[in-house]
Amino acid sequence: MAERPTLLTIIGALVAIESAVAALAGLLLIVAAGLVTGAITQALEQAGMGSMAAAIAGMLGIFGVLMIVAGAVGIFVALQLLKGKSWARILVTVGAVLNLTAVPVGTIIGLIYIYILWVDKSVKEYFEAAK
């Protein structure tokens, strides 16, 4: 197998870091859910909206779990990208296309990812050799 291009290694590392941050944010949301339940419940019960605190905590918890799962999947995809798996390249490209809507920084990052993954000669050769 050909040597992995440095630009691909950088993208893989960035995707893994982004995913780890998402998973950490999910963990923080779960912690926040517990704090919301404890801190806000009393105030909302006095206002006659006790069930609202449970709903807020439940939503934060669900979003937290989803972010942890998404982060774990992202780390897995990043590792497979570094191994030259074509499906991982496609998934990272989909993420890059979605980034295009986050003007201006996401657009720039998305375009750079797309260019490196699909136009850069060394990266194209790496994925061809990995087949």
Secondary structure, 3 states (H helix, E strand, C coil): CCCCCHHHHHHHHHHHHHHHHHHHHHHHHHHHHHHHHHHHHHHHHHCCCHHHHHHHHHHHHHHHHHHHHHHHHHHHHHHHHHCCCHHHHHHHHHHHHHHCCCCCHHHHHHHHHHHHHHCCHHHHHHHHHHC
